[in-house]
Amino acid sequence: MSIDRPDSFGLLVQGNSALMLQHTTLCNPYSNFIVGEQGDVWGLDLTNASTTEGVSYVGDLYPCGGTNSSNGACNDSTNIPTGNYTDGVCTLTGTTPVPNDQYAGGPYPIYQGLIVNSTTAFIASSNAAGGNEENPSCPTVNGQLVVVNDANLSALAITTSVTVPQMSHATGVAVQGNTAVVVGDNTGIYDINSGFVGNMVVASFDITNSQNPVLLEAIVTTLNDVPGPSIVPVGNNLFMIGNTSRGGTPGMVEVNASNPNALTYTIYNGSINVSPAAYSAPYMYVLSAKPAASNNELSFYQF
């Protein structure tokens, strides 16, 4: 079955249902500057997948609510913060409604996510909207851990969004026990070709109450993260982060969250960028692309 959501990725399966993530980037074709990012989380019914191979769309986090007959825009909208610089200081001026998009969702980017339990999903995101993609900016761009109540796929809703002030964009999240580790970039995106132009940030959360994560610590590293860092848990309170580099040398980072209030990390240099995709003891599976190659490769590491 074809579902008209062209920029979807990241199938998150739980029983007979699933969530899919969506991220669309809009840019000026002449200047390459980003004029907007859009994203969504939408529900998929898998009940008949094994028998008729049929799947169906159920609902999304940023619904359209039908279209306005006069301009074709969605009736449902999302309020985004607005601000102005006054004497070099950013002053928030309120919010403005931005119509959701029928096919691309809301006005914020959506990155890596995971299902925590039967009622909760975590999504790495940002409050970056429109062309406001790089700090310093007004309003300030911050990475966010978005908590989604997915108990009813036809009525997905944001329970809370926890801001990580040290981040501009949160791009990955992973969980072990009562700890979540979120990774992201501290500056943002210059244009469609630049990728992330800042340094990688690692943050820890207490998720004893999964509907209300508490930020514990955030570390700004000296590592670059142009593709956007990704993360997987590998057991024993350890997490592996990919898509990082130091001084032009690509590599992976191991984060030790044994004490989530005092994270430590170890850098492992490599020859190519790798993106950790999954862990099944004792192996971690990663995607990588050789220079000048057109195909991704799947590799695995043993722990």
Secondary structure, DSSP 8 states (H G I E B T S, - for coil): ---S-TTEEEEEEETTEEEEEEEEEEE-TTT--EEEEEEEEEEEE-TTTTTT---EEEEESS---SB-TTT--BS-EEEEEEEEEETTEEEEEEEEEEE-BTTTBBSS-EEEEEEEETTEEEEEEE--BTTB-BSS-SS---EEEEEEE-SSGGG-EEEEEEEETT-SEEEEEEEETTEEEEEEESSBB-STTT-B-SEEEEEEEE-SSTTS-EEEEEEEEEEE-TT--EEEE-STTEEEEEEEEETTEEEEEEEE-SSTTS-EEEEEE-SS-EEEEEEETTEEEEEEE-TT-SSEEEEEEE-
